[in-house]
Amino acid sequence: MSGDAELPAPFHLIGYRTIGSTNDEAKRLARIGAPHGVVVSATRQTSGRGRRGRRWESPPGNLYASLLLRPHCRAAAAAQLGFAAAVAIAEAATKLAPGVELRCKWPNDVLAGGKKVAGVLLESEMTGAGDVPAFVVIGCGVNLAVPPTFTPYPATSLAQEGAPIVAPSLLLAAFVRQFGERYRIWQEQGFGPIREAWLARAVGLGQEVEVRLERDTLRGCFIDLDEDGALLLGGAAGRRRIAAGDVFPVAA
């Protein structure tokens, strides 16, 4: 991807044709002092990954980008930025592909036609003192033209959902503009407005879902998000707070 996408201040693009992982490069730059707002993008990744270290297929034609942020907040609050990124992806893609309905799946996925079209990977490193990350990197992968073939959740692309082909640089610019606005709101008003915007697009809210944890699988009603973005799952044993997991619909 070229570096000519117009990004609003303070965001600044560093583009690569091929890279191992945009998240890894953003973290490398952060460790050597790169400022808040650096955006790393690539036409192709050779070692792209999603949550829990899953391989993220990265053929040309899709968007692969990572944002370097220095939010100066506690770690739990920093995790809320993944929801802001998912909402910003959905908002940006809706503007460029208005005929495709974009929904958000907990915690950080975006769906089109009930299938995954985008994912967000949030990574951070601590300062070594207190509960404040030295930096936060938000990686975004959006299937514009080509969906991955082997995924735990069915995948699609905007093109497969009937949208015209969208250039990665165009979506990146739209996404960064939307995210920048969401980030400003988050800094000024907290998680509340982000949470409301995410819930307005939420998949499975008020319905029975299956939540796959690292060592267990739970079923229950997706009741709400708490103030930190954890999923609140209702069941016979009462309400349970889920901080990390994978959500799947329950077949009728």
Summary of the structure (lengths in Angstrom):
residues: 252
radius of gyration: 17.3
end to end distance: 43.1
largest distance: 54.4
contacts: 836
relative contact order: 0.15
helix: 25%
strand: 34%
